[in-house]
Amino acid sequence: MIHGVKYAFPAIRGSLIRGMPTSYAAEPLSGLLQAGNEPVPAWADPEGEIRGISIKPLYKSVPKAAKQDPKLYERLTLIDAIRDGRARERKFAEQELQRILEMYG
């Protein structure tokens, strides 16, 4: 999963939108990495807290499901960091996902 997700589900960027932060802009990576001056990746959501560059989620209901389950939200943002992130972001996301997968063996 970790090595194939960016090929099976490539990130599709869009325009500037209101939405929920994802990838390196959301926890747990937002605490480890600083975003630059450019707009951060986000899933479109009319009730969203940020303005960012849209990233098409794995499935259209992802933002709604993520709002209801913080652990799911965390894991999906890590997957987006692998799908869309730069090398450093991907590395941190891979390490965190590996840690989570090992916990649930």
N, CA, C and O atoms as a Tinker XYZ file with bonds, in Angstrom:
   420  protein
     1  N      0.817000   -1.181000    0.000000    73     2
     2  CA     0.000000    0.000000    0.000000    64     1     3
     3  C      0.871000    1.260000    0.000000    63     2     4     5
     4  O      0.643000    2.180000   -0.785000    81     3
     5  N      1.845000    1.291000    0.864000    73     3     6
     6  CA     2.663000    2.489000    1.016000    64     5     7
     7  C      3.379000    2.855000   -0.278000    63     6     8     9
     8  O      3.477000    4.031000   -0.629000    81     7
     9  N      3.872000    1.860000   -0.976000    73     7    10
    10  CA     4.661000    2.156000   -2.179000    64     9    11
    11  C      3.824000    2.254000   -3.455000    63    10    12    13
    12  O      4.282000    2.815000   -4.450000    81    11
    13  N      2.615000    1.720000   -3.437000    73    11    14
    14  CA     1.814000    1.715000   -4.653000    64    13    15
    15  C      0.704000    2.749000   -4.721000    63    14    16    17
    16  O      0.156000    3.001000   -5.794000    81    15
    17  N      0.362000    3.355000   -3.578000    73    15    18
    18  CA    -0.801000    4.239000   -3.559000    64    17    19
    19  C     -0.646000    5.447000   -4.477000    63    18    20    21
    20  O     -1.623000    5.877000   -5.090000    81    19
    21  N      0.549000    5.997000   -4.584000    73    19    22
    22  CA     0.692000    7.187000   -5.443000    64    21    23
    23  C      0.585000    6.847000   -6.924000    63    22    24    25
    24  O      0.342000    7.731000   -7.745000    81    23
    25  N      0.764000    5.577000   -7.272000    73    23    26
    26  CA     0.610000    5.156000   -8.672000    64    25    27
    27  C     -0.821000    4.696000   -8.955000    63    26    28    29
    28  O     -1.366000    4.957000  -10.027000    81    27
    29  N     -1.417000    4.013000   -7.984000    73    27    30
    30  CA    -2.788000    3.532000   -8.165000    64    29    31
    31  C     -3.811000    4.658000   -8.037000    63    30    32    33
    32  O     -4.844000    4.653000   -8.707000    81    31
    33  N     -3.509000    5.625000   -7.166000    73    31    34
    34  CA    -4.414000    6.747000   -6.918000    64    33    35
    35  C     -3.639000    8.058000   -6.960000    63    34    36    37
    36  O     -3.460000    8.697000   -5.923000    81    35
    37  N     -3.179000    8.469000   -8.132000    73    35    38
    38  CA    -2.377000    9.701000   -8.203000    64    37    39
    39  C     -3.183000   10.905000   -7.733000    63    38    40    41
    40  O     -4.392000   10.992000   -7.950000    81    39
    41  N     -2.494000   11.818000   -7.094000    73    39    42
    42  CA    -3.142000   13.038000   -6.609000    64    41    43
    43  C     -3.481000   13.943000   -7.792000    63    42    44    45
    44  O     -2.659000   14.174000   -8.678000    81    43
    45  N     -4.686000   14.434000   -7.778000    73    43    46
    46  CA    -5.131000   15.363000   -8.817000    64    45    47
    47  C     -5.374000   16.706000   -8.145000    63    46    48    49
    48  O     -6.288000   16.858000   -7.334000    81    47
    49  N     -4.541000   17.673000   -8.499000    73    47    50
    50  CA    -4.662000   19.021000   -7.926000    64    49    51
    51  C     -5.616000   19.843000   -8.758000    63    50    52    53
    52  O     -5.753000   19.655000   -9.967000    81    51
    53  N     -6.271000   20.761000   -8.072000    73    51    54
    54  CA    -7.216000   21.636000   -8.743000    64    53    55
    55  C     -6.944000   23.082000   -8.415000    63    54    56    57
    56  O     -5.793000   23.510000   -8.333000    81    55
    57  N     -7.999000   23.822000   -8.232000    73    55    58
    58  CA    -7.899000   25.263000   -8.007000    64    57    59
    59  C     -7.916000   25.598000   -6.513000    63    58    60    61
    60  O     -7.977000   24.714000   -5.659000    81    59
    61  N     -7.863000   26.869000   -6.232000    73    59    62
    62  CA    -7.932000   27.361000   -4.869000    64    61    63
    63  C     -9.365000   27.198000   -4.366000    63    62    64    65
    64  O    -10.306000   27.638000   -5.027000    81    63
    65  N     -9.537000   26.571000   -3.203000    73    63    66
    66  CA   -10.866000   26.272000   -2.672000    64    65    67
    67  C    -10.900000   26.492000   -1.163000    63    66    68    69
    68  O     -9.865000   26.705000   -0.533000    81    67
    69  N    -12.096000   26.438000   -0.594000    73    67    70
    70  CA   -12.279000   26.386000    0.849000    64    69    71
    71  C    -12.402000   24.905000    1.183000    63    70    72    73
    72  O    -13.115000   24.165000    0.505000    81    71
    73  N    -11.698000   24.472000    2.240000    73    71    74
    74  CA   -11.775000   23.061000    2.546000    64    73    75
    75  C    -11.091000   22.646000    3.828000    63    74    76    77
    76  O    -10.768000   23.466000    4.688000    81    75
    77  N    -10.882000   21.345000    3.927000    73    75    78
    78  CA   -10.217000   20.720000    5.070000    64    77    79
    79  C     -8.765000   20.468000    4.703000    63    78    80    81
    80  O     -8.485000   19.994000    3.602000    81    79
    81  N     -7.839000   20.772000    5.596000    73    79    82
    82  CA    -6.437000   20.499000    5.285000    64    81    83
    83  C     -6.179000   19.008000    5.147000    63    82    84    85
    84  O     -6.803000   18.191000    5.825000    81    83
    85  N     -5.264000   18.669000    4.272000    73    83    86
    86  CA    -4.850000   17.277000    4.097000    64    85    87
    87  C     -3.354000   17.248000    3.854000    63    86    88    89
    88  O     -2.700000   18.291000    3.829000    81    87
    89  N     -2.817000   16.061000    3.677000    73    87    90
    90  CA    -1.399000   15.860000    3.434000    64    89    91
    91  C     -0.577000   16.470000    4.573000    63    90    92    93
    92  O     -0.907000   16.268000    5.742000    81    91
    93  N      0.474000   17.203000    4.256000    73    91    94
    94  CA     1.351000   17.772000    5.277000    64    93    95
    95  C      0.703000   18.917000    6.054000    63    94    96    97
    96  O      1.251000   19.355000    7.066000    81    95
    97  N     -0.457000   19.413000    5.598000    73    95    98
    98  CA    -1.123000   20.530000    6.260000    64    97    99
    99  C     -2.002000   20.084000    7.429000    63    98   100   101
   100  O     -2.506000   20.924000    8.175000    81    99
   101  N     -2.192000   18.770000    7.598000    73    99   102
   102  CA    -3.031000   18.230000    8.664000    64   101   103
   103  C     -2.178000   17.403000    9.627000    63   102   104   105
   104  O     -1.065000   16.994000    9.297000    81   103
   105  N     -2.715000   17.168000   10.809000    73   103   106
   106  CA    -2.026000   16.304000   11.771000    64   105   107
   107  C     -1.989000   14.878000   11.238000    63   106   108   109
   108  O     -2.943000   14.447000   10.590000    81   107
   109  N     -0.935000   14.148000   11.488000    73   107   110
   110  CA     0.171000   14.438000   12.384000    64   109   111
   111  C      1.340000   15.178000   11.726000    63   110   112   113
   112  O      2.254000   15.615000   12.426000    81   111
   113  N      1.330000   15.325000   10.418000    73   111   114
   114  CA     2.480000   15.929000    9.748000    64   113   115
   115  C      2.588000   17.434000    9.963000    63   114   116   117
   116  O      3.692000   17.979000    9.933000    81   115
   117  N      1.474000   18.114000   10.179000    73   115   118
   118  CA     1.550000   19.567000   10.349000    64   117   119
   119  C      2.355000   19.945000   11.593000    63   118   120   121
   120  O      2.906000   21.043000   11.666000    81   119
   121  N      2.421000   19.051000   12.555000    73   119   122
   122  CA     3.229000   19.298000   13.739000    64   121   123
   123  C      4.706000   19.054000   13.516000    63   122   124   125
   124  O      5.542000   19.520000   14.290000    81   123
   125  N      5.029000   18.326000   12.464000    73   123   126
   126  CA     6.421000   17.986000   12.165000    64   125   127
   127  C      7.023000   18.844000   11.055000    63   126   128   129
   128  O      8.225000   19.112000   11.050000    81   127
   129  N      6.189000   19.267000   10.127000    73   127   130
   130  CA     6.663000   20.000000    8.951000    64   129   131
   131  C      5.997000   21.362000    8.882000    63   130   132   133
   132  O      4.814000   21.494000    9.196000    81   131
   133  N      6.735000   22.357000    8.479000    73   131   134
   134  CA     6.171000   23.687000    8.317000    64   133   135
   135  C      5.780000   23.907000    6.865000    63   134   136   137
   136  O      6.534000   23.608000    5.939000    81   135
   137  N      4.585000   24.437000    6.700000    73   135   138
   138  CA     4.131000   24.786000    5.358000    64   137   139
   139  C      4.804000   26.091000    4.947000    63   138   140   141
   140  O      5.035000   26.966000    5.781000    81   139
   141  N      5.110000   26.215000    3.691000    73   139   142
   142  CA     5.708000   27.456000    3.176000    64   141   143
   143  C      4.646000   28.520000    2.997000    63   142   144   145
   144  O      3.612000   28.498000    3.664000    81   143
   145  N      4.903000   29.440000    2.106000    73   143   146
   146  CA     3.968000   30.539000    1.845000    64   145   147
   147  C      2.905000   30.182000    0.818000    63   146   148   149
   148  O      1.944000   30.929000    0.637000    81   147
   149  N      3.062000   29.067000    0.156000    73   147   150
   150  CA     2.097000   28.691000   -0.868000    64   149   151
   151  C      0.866000   28.052000   -0.232000    63   150   152   153
   152  O      0.946000   27.543000    0.886000    81   151
   153  N     -0.275000   28.071000   -0.930000    73   151   154
   154  CA    -1.491000   27.453000   -0.380000    64   153   155
   155  C     -1.268000   25.961000   -0.110000    63   154   156   157
   156  O     -0.592000   25.271000   -0.872000    81   155
   157  N     -1.848000   25.488000    0.982000    73   155   158
   158  CA    -1.673000   24.088000    1.386000    64   157   159
   159  C     -2.717000   23.205000    0.717000    63   158   160   161
   160  O     -3.751000   23.702000    0.273000    81   159
   161  N     -2.462000   21.899000    0.639000    73   159   162
   162  CA    -3.435000   20.984000    0.050000    64   161   163
   163  C     -4.679000   20.848000    0.923000    63   162   164   165
   164  O     -4.595000   20.848000    2.152000    81   163
   165  N     -5.833000   20.732000    0.269000    73   163   166
   166  CA    -7.098000   20.635000    1.001000    64   165   167
   167  C     -8.109000   19.829000    0.203000    63   166   168   169
   168  O     -8.053000   19.764000   -1.025000    81   167
   169  N     -9.034000   19.217000    0.932000    73   167   170
   170  CA   -10.203000   18.590000    0.312000    64   169   171
   171  C    -11.313000   19.622000    0.294000    63   170   172   173
   172  O    -11.542000   20.300000    1.296000    81   171
   173  N    -11.994000   19.753000   -0.812000    73   171   174
   174  CA   -13.086000   20.724000   -0.920000    64   173   175
   175  C    -14.164000   20.435000    0.115000    63   174   176   177
   176  O    -14.623000   19.302000    0.260000    81   175
   177  N    -14.557000   21.487000    0.833000    73   175   178
   178  CA   -15.603000   21.383000    1.847000    64   177   179
   179  C    -16.130000   22.791000    2.092000    63   178   180   181
   180  O    -15.378000   23.656000    2.542000    81   179
   181  N    -17.413000   23.040000    1.803000    73   179   182
   182  CA   -17.948000   24.392000    1.966000    64   181   183
   183  C    -17.861000   24.915000    3.401000    63   182   184   185
   184  O    -17.871000   26.126000    3.622000    81   183
   185  N    -17.775000   24.019000    4.364000    73   183   186
   186  CA   -17.643000   24.422000    5.771000    64   185   187
   187  C    -16.184000   24.395000    6.221000    63   186   188   189
   188  O    -15.903000   24.511000    7.414000    81   187
   189  N    -15.266000   24.245000    5.292000    73   187   190
   190  CA   -13.854000   24.113000    5.603000    64   189   191
   191  C    -13.266000   25.308000    6.310000    63   190   192   193
   192  O    -13.768000   26.427000    6.209000    81   191
   193  N    -12.193000   25.049000    7.028000    73   191   194
   194  CA   -11.555000   26.078000    7.846000    64   193   195
   195  C    -10.409000   26.800000    7.157000    63   194   196   197
   196  O     -9.910000   27.797000    7.679000    81   195
   197  N     -9.979000   26.317000    5.993000    73   195   198
   198  CA    -8.844000   26.942000    5.318000    64   197   199
   199  C     -9.143000   27.172000    3.843000    63   198   200   201
   200  O    -10.101000   26.634000    3.288000    81   199
   201  N     -8.298000   27.981000    3.231000    73   199   202
   202  CA    -8.284000   28.101000    1.772000    64   201   203
   203  C     -7.000000   27.426000    1.313000    63   202   204   205
   204  O     -5.915000   27.702000    1.825000    81   203
   205  N     -7.142000   26.557000    0.361000    73   203   206
   206  CA    -5.975000   25.841000   -0.115000    64   205   207
   207  C     -6.182000   25.347000   -1.526000    63   206   208   209
   208  O     -7.206000   25.614000   -2.154000    81   207
   209  N     -5.196000   24.624000   -2.013000    73   207   210
   210  CA    -5.263000   24.014000   -3.346000    64   209   211
   211  C     -5.971000   22.676000   -3.223000    63   210   212   213
   212  O     -5.588000   21.832000   -2.413000    81   211
   213  N     -6.994000   22.488000   -4.023000    73   211   214
   214  CA    -7.771000   21.257000   -3.903000    64   213   215
   215  C     -6.960000   20.048000   -4.350000    63   214   216   217
   216  O     -6.204000   20.086000   -5.321000    81   215
   217  N     -7.154000   18.994000   -3.606000    73   215   218
   218  CA    -6.657000   17.668000   -3.977000    64   217   219
   219  C     -7.871000   16.761000   -3.995000    63   218   220   221
   220  O     -8.619000   16.687000   -3.020000    81   219
   221  N     -8.058000   16.084000   -5.089000    73   219   222
   222  CA    -9.188000   15.169000   -5.185000    64   221   223
   223  C     -8.954000   14.024000   -4.206000    63   222   224   225
   224  O     -7.927000   13.349000   -4.285000    81   223
   225  N     -9.904000   13.788000   -3.268000    73   223   226
   226  CA    -9.728000   12.704000   -2.308000    64   225   227
   227  C     -9.867000   11.336000   -2.979000    63   226   228   229
   228  O    -10.302000   11.234000   -4.126000    81   227
   229  N     -9.493000   10.301000   -2.253000    73   227   230
   230  CA    -9.597000    8.947000   -2.795000    64   229   231
   231  C    -11.015000    8.625000   -3.237000    63   230   232   233
   232  O    -11.221000    7.909000   -4.217000    81   231
   233  N    -11.988000    9.155000   -2.514000    73   231   234
   234  CA   -13.394000    8.965000   -2.847000    64   233   235
   235  C    -14.147000   10.213000   -2.427000    63   234   236   237
   236  O    -13.735000   10.886000   -1.481000    81   235
   237  N    -15.228000   10.538000   -3.095000    73   235   238
   238  CA   -15.915000   11.807000   -2.861000    64   237   239
   239  C    -16.452000   11.986000   -1.446000    63   238   240   241
   240  O    -16.626000   13.121000   -1.002000    81   239
   241  N    -16.719000   10.904000   -0.728000    73   239   242
   242  CA   -17.256000   11.024000    0.632000    64   241   243
   243  C    -16.166000   11.103000    1.704000    63   242   244   245
   244  O    -16.481000   11.138000    2.894000    81   243
   245  N    -14.907000   11.131000    1.311000    73   243   246
   246  CA   -13.800000   11.172000    2.274000    64   245   247
   247  C    -13.904000   12.346000    3.248000    63   246   248   249
   248  O    -13.772000   12.120000    4.451000    81   247
   249  N    -14.134000   13.588000    2.804000    73   247   250
   250  CA   -14.204000   14.681000    3.779000    64   249   251
   251  C    -15.289000   14.467000    4.837000    63   250   252   253
   252  O    -15.061000   14.724000    6.019000    81   251
   253  N    -16.448000   14.005000    4.423000    73   251   254
   254  CA   -17.547000   13.768000    5.372000    64   253   255
   255  C    -17.165000   12.669000    6.368000    63   254   256   257
   256  O    -17.377000   12.821000    7.571000    81   255
   257  N    -16.612000   11.578000    5.877000    73   255   258
   258  CA   -16.208000   10.480000    6.758000    64   257   259
   259  C    -15.091000   10.919000    7.698000    63   258   260   261
   260  O    -15.087000   10.543000    8.870000    81   259
   261  N    -14.156000   11.702000    7.203000    73   259   262
   262  CA   -13.032000   12.163000    8.019000    64   261   263
   263  C    -13.492000   13.073000    9.155000    63   262   264   265
   264  O    -12.902000   13.062000   10.236000    81   263
   265  N    -14.535000   13.854000    8.919000    73   263   266
   266  CA   -15.077000   14.715000    9.975000    64   265   267
   267  C    -15.647000   13.886000   11.125000    63   266   268   269
   268  O    -15.635000   14.318000   12.277000    81   267
   269  N    -16.135000   12.714000   10.807000    73   267   270
   270  CA   -16.784000   11.872000   11.812000    64   269   271
   271  C    -15.822000   10.951000   12.544000    63   270   272   273
   272  O    -16.164000   10.412000   13.596000    81   271
   273  N    -14.612000   10.762000   12.000000    73   271   274
   274  CA   -13.670000    9.827000   12.606000    64   273   275
   275  C    -12.250000   10.403000   12.540000    63   274   276   277
   276  O    -11.611000   10.353000   11.489000    81   275
   277  N    -11.760000   10.946000   13.651000    73   275   278
   278  CA   -10.433000   11.583000   13.651000    64   277   279
   279  C     -9.290000   10.637000   13.266000    63   278   280   281
   280  O     -8.330000   11.068000   12.626000    81   279
   281  N     -9.376000    9.369000   13.640000    73   279   282
   282  CA    -8.306000    8.426000   13.270000    64   281   283
   283  C     -8.309000    8.170000   11.771000    63   282   284   285
   284  O     -7.251000    8.096000   11.145000    81   283
   285  N     -9.495000    8.037000   11.198000    73   283   286
   286  CA    -9.592000    7.866000    9.750000    64   285   287
   287  C     -9.025000    9.102000    9.051000    63   286   288   289
   288  O     -8.280000    8.979000    8.079000    81   287
   289  N     -9.373000   10.278000    9.538000    73   287   290
   290  CA    -8.866000   11.535000    8.975000    64   289   291
   291  C     -7.336000   11.542000    8.984000    63   290   292   293
   292  O     -6.707000   11.865000    7.977000    81   291
   293  N     -6.750000   11.190000   10.107000    73   291   294
   294  CA    -5.291000   11.161000   10.220000    64   293   295
   295  C     -4.673000   10.220000    9.191000    63   294   296   297
   296  O     -3.703000   10.581000    8.524000    81   295
   297  N     -5.216000    9.044000    9.061000    73   295   298
   298  CA    -4.650000    8.055000    8.129000    64   297   299
   299  C     -4.810000    8.476000    6.672000    63   298   300   301
   300  O     -3.906000    8.277000    5.860000    81   299
   301  N     -5.958000    9.058000    6.344000    73   299   302
   302  CA    -6.173000    9.513000    4.974000    64   301   303
   303  C     -5.274000   10.687000    4.610000    63   302   304   305
   304  O     -4.839000   10.802000    3.464000    81   303
   305  N     -4.992000   11.557000    5.572000    73   303   306
   306  CA    -4.075000   12.658000    5.280000    64   305   307
   307  C     -2.654000   12.149000    5.074000    63   306   308   309
   308  O     -1.902000   12.706000    4.274000    81   307
   309  N     -2.284000   11.093000    5.792000    73   307   310
   310  CA    -0.966000   10.481000    5.576000    64   309   311
   311  C     -0.885000    9.877000    4.181000    63   310   312   313
   312  O      0.139000    9.995000    3.507000    81   311
   313  N     -1.956000    9.234000    3.752000    73   311   314
   314  CA    -1.985000    8.666000    2.402000    64   313   315
   315  C     -1.875000    9.784000    1.361000    63   314   316   317
   316  O     -1.191000    9.626000    0.350000    81   315
   317  N     -2.545000   10.912000    1.607000    73   315   318
   318  CA    -2.424000   12.041000    0.679000    64   317   319
   319  C     -1.005000   12.594000    0.643000    63   318   320   321
   320  O     -0.548000   13.044000   -0.408000    81   319
   321  N     -0.309000   12.570000    1.759000    73   319   322
   322  CA     1.082000   13.036000    1.778000    64   321   323
   323  C      1.952000   12.139000    0.900000    63   322   324   325
   324  O      2.898000   12.611000    0.268000    81   323
   325  N      1.634000   10.861000    0.862000    73   323   326
   326  CA     2.365000    9.942000   -0.014000    64   325   327
   327  C      1.962000   10.184000   -1.469000    63   326   328   329
   328  O      2.813000   10.167000   -2.358000    81   327
   329  N      0.692000   10.404000   -1.710000    73   327   330
   330  CA     0.198000   10.632000   -3.066000    64   329   331
   331  C      0.711000   11.931000   -3.666000    63   330   332   333
   332  O      1.009000   11.991000   -4.859000    81   331
   333  N      0.817000   12.983000   -2.837000    73   331   334
   334  CA     1.064000   14.316000   -3.373000    64   333   335
   335  C      2.325000   14.997000   -2.836000    63   334   336   337
   336  O      2.767000   16.003000   -3.391000    81   335
   337  N      2.897000   14.464000   -1.780000    73   335   338
   338  CA     3.980000   15.161000   -1.104000    64   337   339
   339  C      5.325000   15.077000   -1.803000    63   338   340   341
   340  O      5.547000   14.276000   -2.711000    81   339
   341  N      6.209000   15.946000   -1.332000    73   339   342
   342  CA     7.608000   15.894000   -1.760000    64   341   343
   343  C      8.303000   14.794000   -0.980000    63   342   344   345
   344  O      7.697000   14.179000   -0.103000    81   343
   345  N      9.561000   14.540000   -1.288000    73   343   346
   346  CA    10.296000   13.406000   -0.708000    64   345   347
   347  C     10.261000   13.408000    0.819000    63   346   348   349
   348  O     10.009000   12.368000    1.428000    81   347
   349  N     10.508000   14.546000    1.439000    73   347   350
   350  CA    10.544000   14.605000    2.903000    64   349   351
   351  C      9.165000   14.320000    3.499000    63   350   352   353
   352  O      9.054000   13.597000    4.489000    81   351
   353  N      8.133000   14.877000    2.908000    73   351   354
   354  CA     6.765000   14.653000    3.383000    64   353   355
   355  C      6.373000   13.194000    3.228000    63   354   356   357
   356  O      5.770000   12.603000    4.123000    81   355
   357  N      6.724000   12.611000    2.068000    73   355   358
   358  CA     6.427000   11.195000    1.842000    64   357   359
   359  C      7.136000   10.321000    2.868000    63   358   360   361
   360  O      6.555000    9.366000    3.382000    81   359
   361  N      8.387000   10.646000    3.163000    73   359   362
   362  CA     9.168000    9.850000    4.112000    64   361   363
   363  C      8.516000    9.854000    5.494000    63   362   364   365
   364  O      8.351000    8.795000    6.099000    81   363
   365  N      8.146000   11.025000    5.999000    73   363   366
   366  CA     7.490000   11.112000    7.297000    64   365   367
   367  C      6.157000   10.357000    7.286000    63   366   368   369
   368  O      5.838000    9.645000    8.239000    81   367
   369  N      5.383000   10.513000    6.216000    73   367   370
   370  CA     4.088000    9.837000    6.118000    64   369   371
   371  C      4.264000    8.320000    6.070000    63   370   372   373
   372  O      3.517000    7.585000    6.715000    81   371
   373  N      5.241000    7.858000    5.313000    73   371   374
   374  CA     5.499000    6.414000    5.240000    64   373   375
   375  C      5.881000    5.856000    6.605000    63   374   376   377
   376  O      5.403000    4.793000    7.000000    81   375
   377  N      6.734000    6.566000    7.319000    73   375   378
   378  CA     7.157000    6.113000    8.648000    64   377   379
   379  C      5.973000    6.045000    9.600000    63   378   380   381
   380  O      5.840000    5.086000   10.361000    81   379
   381  N      5.129000    7.037000    9.563000    73   379   382
   382  CA     3.966000    7.074000   10.468000    64   381   383
   383  C      2.965000    5.982000   10.104000    63   382   384   385
   384  O      2.435000    5.315000   10.992000    81   383
   385  N      2.699000    5.789000    8.819000    73   383   386
   386  CA     1.784000    4.717000    8.412000    64   385   387
   387  C      2.351000    3.344000    8.763000    63   386   388   389
   388  O      1.614000    2.456000    9.193000    81   387
   389  N      3.641000    3.171000    8.582000    73   387   390
   390  CA     4.286000    1.906000    8.945000    64   389   391
   391  C      4.110000    1.635000   10.440000    63   390   392   393
   392  O      3.811000    0.510000   10.840000    81   391
   393  N      4.296000    2.661000   11.255000    73   391   394
   394  CA     4.125000    2.523000   12.704000    64   393   395
   395  C      2.684000    2.114000   13.035000    63   394   396   397
   396  O      2.461000    1.228000   13.861000    81   395
   397  N      1.720000    2.754000   12.396000    73   395   398
   398  CA     0.303000    2.443000   12.632000    64   397   399
   399  C     -0.005000    1.019000   12.188000    63   398   400   401
   400  O     -0.682000    0.286000   12.909000    81   399
   401  N      0.473000    0.616000   11.027000    73   399   402
   402  CA     0.206000   -0.742000   10.531000    64   401   403
   403  C      0.811000   -1.807000   11.428000    63   402   404   405
   404  O      0.212000   -2.863000   11.631000    81   403
   405  N      1.982000   -1.540000   11.962000    73   403   406
   406  CA     2.633000   -2.499000   12.869000    64   405   407
   407  C      1.875000   -2.634000   14.182000    63   406   408   409
   408  O      1.870000   -3.711000   14.779000    81   407
   409  N      1.233000   -1.559000   14.646000    73   407   410
   410  CA     0.453000   -1.624000   15.877000    64   409   411
   411  C     -0.720000   -2.579000   15.744000    63   410   412   413
   412  O     -1.098000   -3.240000   16.711000    81   411
   413  N     -1.298000   -2.656000   14.553000    73   411   414
   414  CA    -2.475000   -3.479000   14.335000    64   413   415
   415  C     -2.161000   -4.796000   13.640000    63   414   416   417
   416  O     -3.063000   -5.554000   13.282000    81   415
   417  N     -0.869000   -5.058000   13.455000    73   415   418
   418  CA    -0.322000   -6.281000   12.908000    64   417   419
   419  C     -1.153000   -6.968000   11.938000    63   418   420
   420  O     -0.763000   -8.016000   11.423000    81   419
